Amino acid sequence: MSDELITFAFYKYMKKLLLLFAITVLSTTAAFAQIEKIINQDFNIDQFNTVQFELSKDYYLEKWAGTTILVETKVKLTGASPAILKFAIESGRYEILNIEDGDKVTLKSKLSKPPLLKNKSVDIEEVVEVRIMVPEDFNTEDFSVITREKDTNSSTIRNED
């Protein structure tokens, strides 16, 4: 066999091997990619002076000029497929319920202790960040219960009997 024919066969074989390697690396990288989703919920609290939080995940409060409470939940999953994230969202894993009781409203996680997310071949790492934006006329010194300050210049009109 001539040297040219051996060289040609070697390069042809190496191209196929390199293509197979590239496809394997790209599919493996895609399988372990991080997927992220932001879920927003808003709650009208015009008639309430007290809001209590009973959430299963850590959260932080931020004041804003709006008149509603806006909850922004950022979910990051590593080692999961988009189908797993979709299932977690649709099952209410990150949903917050609004429970009204007289002059108080409680924002509570639908699932108080959500089970760990699992994948057959890879451990799923779940990172959840919850940011709660509350109207400026609320006192946020206590993170678990916030109250509306009585003497404000808020544009929200309330009937206080």
Secondary structure, 3 states (H helix, E strand, C coil): CCHHHHHHHHHHHHHHHHHHHHHHHHHHHHHCCEEEEEEEEEEECCCCCEEEEECCCCEEEEEECCCEEEEEEEEEEECCCHHHHHHHHHCCCCCEEEEEECCEEEEEECCCCCCCCECCCCECEEEEEEEEEEECCEECCCCCEEEECCCCCCCCCCCCC
